[in-house]
Amino acid sequence: MNGSLPKQRLPLMGMAILLLLAAMWAGLVRMGWGWPPLRPTLPMAHGPLMVSGFLGALISLERAVAIERRWGYGAPLLAGLGGILVMVGVPGWPGPLLISLASLLLVAIFGVILRMHAALYTWVIALGAALWAVGNLLWLLGWPVHMVVWWWAGFLVLTIAGERLELSRLLRLSGRTMALFLAVAGLFLAGILWATFDYSTGTRLVGLGMIGLAAWLLRYDIAQRRLKAGGLARFIALSLLSGYVWLAVSGVLALLRGGVVAGPVYDAMLHALFLGHVFTMIFGHAPIIFPAVLGLPIHYSPRFYSHLILLHITLLLRLAGDLLRWQTGRLWGGLLNVVVLLLFLANTIASMRAGPAPETGQGKM
């Protein structure tokens, strides 16, 4: 690896973290905290900034590193720049256009990956990238976020499921088990497509698909084999397995209340997915992704459990506020969610030290 590349990646990671901070501020203002919005349009940009800005830039950066092609870095760059335009309130199409171009570049990156290694898991992850591109193009065309959000969700859910499917090869799962994965993933995809024409029914199918994927991952993911390993390996396993529970929670809410497009139940459904599922995956994979992207080792510490456990507690508080119409619990749950994400950033930065990382089961699992 070219030693200068990690330094060139730092601005891209910096843009992603800036978008995360802006998305968190926007979310708190939108949910009712009377803080200055900074820009009038910022609160309504919470979802796009978090998913297509921060997460899009972060995942694109990881993929660009994987293929070692300089043009691949255009994807996180465009996602970051597009997110910044949305963040500062540039009206109209420029921000969504740049983010759409970023997602199309990510699809091109997967074209390279599939030529290098075409397997079921790479096709699943590539399909996730394609869903992100479609969602961004629909957003560019002016579709409302509640119609676009399941395309964005498909990007993240299939990315995670595909990565876990890759590691399931070590277990040599049966053909019937793999067929079951394809069935529940197909149901999830069918729900996304159906929601474009019949939002209520399609969202309920998405919910069934999420429940099915969560059950499959809880049963067959290699993470359950790593619970007794100790150290970082156990932390990663607990992060992943708890994240699958949140995926199921979101699926149950989508199944029961699929027609909602706003309000507390909608908030609970989406944040069980994007916070509970996606961010626990980030917590678990950060000790692997950050060293690969930035060239800096992460030294495992038991303090990592602080942000994992507190995320679950604060998200439970937020969902209780949503589902019980308890505004105080909802507000404080949301604020504490942000505090936990800041704690995660602080713990991760503090764990990056010069020198080799200790041997704590830090390999990909």
C-alpha positions as CSV (number, residue, x, y, z in Angstrom):
1,M,0.0,0.0,0.0
2,N,1.2,3.5,-0.8
3,G,2.2,5.1,2.5
4,S,0.8,8.4,1.4
5,L,-2.7,7.1,0.8
6,P,-3.9,7.0,4.4
7,K,-3.1,10.7,4.8
8,Q,-5.0,11.4,1.6
9,R,-8.0,9.6,3.1
10,L,-8.1,11.7,6.2
11,P,-10.0,14.6,4.6
12,L,-12.6,12.2,3.2
13,M,-13.1,10.7,6.7
14,G,-13.2,14.2,8.1
15,M,-16.0,15.2,5.7
16,A,-17.9,12.1,6.7
17,I,-17.6,12.9,10.4
18,L,-18.6,16.5,9.8
19,L,-21.8,15.2,8.1
20,L,-22.5,12.9,11.0
21,L,-22.2,15.9,13.4
22,A,-24.5,18.0,11.2
23,A,-27.0,15.1,10.9
24,M,-27.1,14.7,14.7
25,W,-27.7,18.4,15.3
26,A,-30.4,18.4,12.6
27,G,-32.1,15.4,14.2
28,L,-32.2,17.0,17.7
29,V,-33.6,20.3,16.3
30,R,-36.2,18.3,14.3
31,M,-37.4,16.2,17.3
32,G,-38.1,19.3,19.4
33,W,-35.0,20.6,21.1
34,G,-35.1,24.4,20.8
35,W,-31.6,24.9,19.6
36,P,-30.6,27.1,16.7
37,P,-31.1,25.2,13.4
38,L,-28.0,26.9,11.9
39,R,-29.7,26.8,8.5
40,P,-33.5,26.9,8.0
41,T,-33.3,23.7,5.9
42,L,-31.0,21.7,8.1
43,P,-33.6,19.9,10.3
44,M,-35.4,18.4,7.3
45,A,-32.0,17.3,5.9
46,H,-31.4,14.9,8.9
47,G,-32.1,11.7,7.1
48,P,-30.3,12.5,3.8
49,L,-27.3,13.8,5.7
50,M,-27.1,10.7,7.9
51,V,-27.7,8.0,5.3
52,S,-26.5,9.3,2.0
53,G,-24.0,11.9,3.4
54,F,-22.2,10.2,6.4
55,L,-22.9,6.5,5.8
56,G,-22.7,6.8,2.0
57,A,-19.3,8.6,2.2
58,L,-18.0,6.1,4.8
59,I,-19.0,3.0,3.0
60,S,-17.8,4.4,-0.3
61,L,-14.4,5.2,1.2
62,E,-14.1,1.6,2.5
63,R,-14.8,0.2,-0.9
64,A,-12.4,2.6,-2.7
65,V,-9.7,1.4,-0.3
66,A,-10.6,-2.2,-1.2
67,I,-10.1,-1.9,-4.9
68,E,-7.0,0.3,-4.7
69,R,-8.1,2.5,-7.7
70,R,-7.6,6.2,-7.4
71,W,-10.8,7.0,-9.3
72,G,-12.7,5.1,-6.7
73,Y,-12.1,7.9,-4.2
74,G,-14.4,10.0,-6.3
75,A,-17.4,8.2,-4.7
76,P,-16.7,9.3,-1.1
77,L,-15.5,12.7,-2.3
78,L,-18.8,13.3,-4.2
79,A,-20.9,12.0,-1.4
80,G,-19.1,14.3,1.1
81,L,-19.3,17.3,-1.1
82,G,-23.0,16.7,-1.9
83,G,-23.7,16.3,1.8
84,I,-22.0,19.5,2.5
85,L,-24.1,21.3,-0.1
86,V,-27.2,19.9,1.6
87,M,-25.9,20.8,5.0
88,V,-25.3,24.5,4.2
89,G,-28.7,24.8,2.5
90,V,-27.9,25.1,-1.2
91,P,-31.3,24.8,-2.7
92,G,-32.5,22.4,-5.4
93,W,-30.5,19.7,-7.2
94,P,-26.7,20.3,-6.7
95,G,-26.4,18.3,-3.4
96,P,-28.6,15.4,-4.5
97,L,-26.9,15.3,-7.9
98,L,-23.4,14.9,-6.4
99,I,-24.6,12.2,-4.0
100,S,-26.4,10.4,-6.9
101,L,-23.1,10.5,-8.9
102,A,-21.3,9.2,-5.8
103,S,-23.7,6.2,-5.7
104,L,-23.3,5.5,-9.4
105,L,-19.5,5.5,-8.9
106,L,-20.0,3.0,-6.0
107,V,-21.9,0.8,-8.4
108,A,-18.9,1.1,-10.8
109,I,-16.6,0.1,-8.0
110,F,-18.6,-3.0,-7.5
111,G,-18.3,-3.7,-11.2
112,V,-14.5,-4.0,-10.6
113,I,-15.1,-6.1,-7.5
114,L,-17.4,-8.5,-9.3
115,R,-14.9,-8.9,-12.1
116,M,-12.2,-9.7,-9.5
117,H,-14.4,-12.0,-7.4
118,A,-18.0,-12.8,-8.4
119,A,-19.7,-14.6,-5.5
120,L,-23.1,-14.6,-3.9
121,Y,-22.0,-12.2,-1.1
122,T,-20.4,-9.7,-3.6
123,W,-23.6,-9.7,-5.6
124,V,-25.7,-9.0,-2.5
125,I,-23.5,-6.1,-1.5
126,A,-23.4,-4.8,-5.1
127,L,-27.2,-5.0,-5.1
128,G,-27.2,-2.8,-2.0
129,A,-25.1,-0.2,-3.8
130,A,-27.6,-0.3,-6.7
131,L,-30.5,0.3,-4.2
132,W,-28.6,3.4,-2.9
133,A,-28.2,4.7,-6.4
134,V,-31.9,4.2,-7.2
135,G,-32.9,5.9,-4.0
136,N,-30.7,8.9,-4.6
137,L,-31.9,9.3,-8.1
138,L,-35.5,9.2,-6.9
139,W,-34.6,11.8,-4.3
140,L,-33.0,13.9,-7.0
141,L,-36.2,13.7,-8.9
142,G,-38.1,15.2,-6.0
143,W,-39.6,12.1,-4.4
144,P,-40.4,12.5,-0.6
145,V,-38.0,11.0,1.8
146,H,-40.5,8.5,3.2
147,M,-40.8,7.0,-0.3
148,V,-37.0,7.0,-0.7
149,V,-35.9,5.8,2.7
150,W,-36.5,2.1,2.1
151,W,-34.2,2.2,-0.9
152,W,-31.6,3.8,1.4
153,A,-32.3,1.2,4.1
154,G,-31.9,-1.6,1.5
155,F,-28.4,-0.2,0.8
156,L,-27.4,-0.6,4.4
157,V,-29.2,-3.8,5.2
158,L,-27.9,-5.7,2.2
159,T,-24.4,-4.3,2.7
160,I,-24.3,-5.6,6.2
161,A,-26.0,-8.9,5.3
162,G,-23.6,-9.5,2.4
163,E,-20.5,-8.9,4.5
164,R,-21.8,-11.4,7.1
165,L,-22.6,-13.8,4.3
166,E,-19.0,-13.6,3.2
167,L,-17.8,-14.8,6.6
168,S,-20.5,-17.5,6.7
169,R,-18.4,-19.4,4.1
170,L,-16.2,-20.5,7.0
171,L,-19.2,-22.5,8.4
172,R,-19.9,-24.3,5.1
173,L,-23.6,-23.7,5.4
174,S,-25.9,-26.1,3.5
175,G,-27.6,-25.3,0.2
176,R,-31.0,-25.2,2.0
177,T,-29.6,-22.6,4.5
178,M,-28.3,-20.4,1.7
179,A,-31.7,-20.8,-0.2
180,L,-33.4,-19.5,3.0
181,F,-31.1,-16.5,3.0
182,L,-32.0,-15.8,-0.6
183,A,-35.7,-16.2,0.2
184,V,-35.8,-13.6,3.0
185,A,-33.5,-11.2,1.2
186,G,-35.8,-11.5,-1.9
187,L,-38.8,-10.8,0.3
188,F,-37.0,-7.7,1.7
189,L,-36.2,-6.5,-1.9
190,A,-39.8,-7.2,-3.1
191,G,-41.1,-5.1,-0.3
192,I,-38.9,-2.1,-1.3
193,L,-40.1,-2.4,-4.9
194,W,-43.8,-2.9,-3.9
195,A,-43.6,0.2,-1.5
196,T,-43.0,2.3,-4.6
197,F,-46.5,1.6,-5.7
198,D,-48.3,0.6,-2.5
199,Y,-46.5,2.1,0.4
200,S,-48.4,0.4,3.2
201,T,-48.3,-3.2,1.8
202,G,-44.7,-2.8,0.6
203,T,-43.5,-1.5,4.0
204,R,-45.1,-4.5,5.7
205,L,-43.3,-6.8,3.3
206,V,-40.0,-4.9,4.1
207,G,-40.8,-5.6,7.7
208,L,-41.2,-9.3,7.1
209,G,-38.0,-9.4,5.2
210,M,-36.1,-7.6,8.0
211,I,-37.5,-10.1,10.5
212,G,-36.4,-13.0,8.3
213,L,-32.9,-11.5,7.8
214,A,-32.5,-10.9,11.5
215,A,-33.6,-14.5,12.3
216,W,-31.2,-15.9,9.7
217,L,-28.3,-13.8,11.0
218,L,-28.9,-14.6,14.6
219,R,-29.0,-18.3,13.8
220,Y,-26.2,-18.7,11.2
221,D,-23.8,-15.7,11.6
222,I,-20.4,-16.8,12.7
223,A,-20.5,-14.1,15.4
224,Q,-22.3,-16.5,17.8
225,R,-19.2,-18.8,17.6
226,R,-17.0,-16.0,18.8
227,L,-18.8,-15.1,22.1
228,K,-16.4,-17.2,24.1
229,A,-13.3,-15.8,22.4
230,G,-12.9,-12.8,24.8
231,G,-11.4,-9.4,24.1
232,L,-12.2,-7.6,20.9
233,A,-13.7,-10.7,19.2
234,R,-16.3,-11.0,21.9
235,F,-17.1,-7.2,21.7
236,I,-17.6,-7.5,17.9
237,A,-19.8,-10.6,18.3
238,L,-22.0,-8.9,20.9
239,S,-22.3,-5.8,18.8
240,L,-23.4,-7.8,15.8
241,L,-25.8,-10.0,17.6
242,S,-27.5,-7.1,19.4
243,G,-27.7,-5.3,16.1
244,Y,-29.7,-8.1,14.6
245,V,-32.2,-7.8,17.4
246,W,-32.7,-4.2,16.6
247,L,-33.2,-5.2,12.9
248,A,-36.0,-7.5,14.0
249,V,-37.6,-4.7,16.2
250,S,-37.7,-2.4,13.2
251,G,-39.2,-5.2,11.1
252,V,-41.9,-5.9,13.7
253,L,-42.8,-2.2,13.8
254,A,-42.8,-2.0,9.9
255,L,-45.0,-5.1,9.8
256,L,-47.5,-3.8,12.3
257,R,-47.6,-0.1,11.3
258,G,-46.4,-0.1,7.7
259,G,-48.5,2.8,6.5
260,V,-47.0,5.5,8.7
261,V,-45.0,8.2,7.0
262,A,-44.3,10.5,10.0
263,G,-44.7,10.8,13.7
264,P,-43.5,8.8,16.7
265,V,-44.0,5.3,15.4
266,Y,-42.2,6.2,12.2
267,D,-39.4,7.6,14.3
268,A,-39.2,4.4,16.3
269,M,-39.3,2.2,13.2
270,L,-36.5,4.0,11.4
271,H,-34.3,4.6,14.4
272,A,-34.5,1.0,15.5
273,L,-33.0,0.3,12.1
274,F,-30.6,3.1,11.5
275,L,-29.4,3.6,15.1
276,G,-30.0,0.2,16.6
277,H,-29.0,-2.0,13.7
278,V,-26.6,0.1,11.6
279,F,-24.7,1.8,14.3
280,T,-24.1,-1.3,16.3
281,M,-22.6,-2.8,13.1
282,I,-20.4,0.3,12.9
283,F,-19.4,-0.1,16.5
284,G,-18.5,-3.7,15.9
285,H,-16.6,-3.1,12.6
286,A,-14.9,0.2,13.5
287,P,-11.8,-1.6,15.0
288,I,-11.4,-3.3,11.6
289,I,-12.4,-0.6,9.2
290,F,-10.6,2.4,10.7
291,P,-7.1,0.7,10.6
292,A,-7.7,-0.4,7.0
293,V,-8.8,3.0,5.9
294,L,-6.5,5.3,7.9
295,G,-3.5,3.0,8.4
296,L,-3.7,3.5,12.2
297,P,-4.1,0.5,14.6
298,I,-6.9,0.5,17.1
299,H,-6.0,-0.9,20.5
300,Y,-9.0,-2.7,22.1
301,S,-10.2,-1.5,25.5
302,P,-13.1,-2.7,27.6
303,R,-14.3,0.9,27.5
304,F,-15.7,0.1,24.1
305,Y,-18.6,-1.5,25.9
306,S,-19.6,1.9,27.3
307,H,-20.8,3.2,23.9
308,L,-22.4,-0.2,23.0
309,I,-24.4,-0.6,26.2
310,L,-25.4,3.0,26.4
311,L,-26.7,3.0,22.8
312,H,-29.1,0.2,23.7
313,I,-30.2,1.9,26.9
314,T,-30.8,5.3,25.3
315,L,-32.5,3.8,22.2
316,L,-34.8,1.9,24.5
317,L,-35.7,5.2,26.2
318,R,-36.3,6.9,22.9
319,L,-38.5,4.1,21.6
320,A,-40.5,4.0,24.8
321,G,-41.0,7.7,24.4
322,D,-42.2,7.1,20.8
323,L,-44.5,4.2,21.4
324,L,-46.0,5.5,24.7
325,R,-46.4,9.1,23.4
326,W,-44.0,10.1,26.2
327,Q,-42.4,13.2,24.8
328,T,-39.9,13.7,27.7
329,G,-38.5,10.2,27.2
330,R,-38.4,10.7,23.4
331,L,-36.5,14.0,23.7
332,W,-34.0,12.8,26.3
333,G,-33.6,9.5,24.5
334,G,-32.7,11.3,21.3
335,L,-30.3,13.7,23.0
336,L,-28.6,10.8,24.8
337,N,-28.3,8.9,21.5
338,V,-26.2,11.8,20.2
339,V,-24.1,11.7,23.4
340,V,-23.4,8.0,22.9
341,L,-22.3,8.5,19.3
342,L,-19.9,11.3,20.5
343,L,-18.6,8.9,23.1
344,F,-18.1,6.3,20.4
345,L,-16.0,8.8,18.4
346,A,-14.0,9.7,21.5
347,N,-13.3,6.1,22.5
348,T,-12.3,5.2,18.9
349,I,-9.9,8.2,18.6
350,A,-8.4,7.5,22.0
351,S,-7.8,3.9,21.0
352,M,-5.7,5.0,18.0
353,R,-2.1,4.9,19.1
354,A,1.2,4.8,17.3
355,G,2.8,1.4,17.1
356,P,1.4,-2.1,16.5
357,A,-1.9,-3.1,17.9
358,P,-2.0,-5.9,20.5
359,E,-3.1,-9.3,19.6
360,T,-6.8,-9.4,20.7
361,G,-8.6,-11.3,18.0
362,Q,-8.6,-8.2,15.8
363,G,-9.1,-10.0,12.5
364,K,-12.3,-9.7,10.6
365,M,-15.0,-11.8,12.0
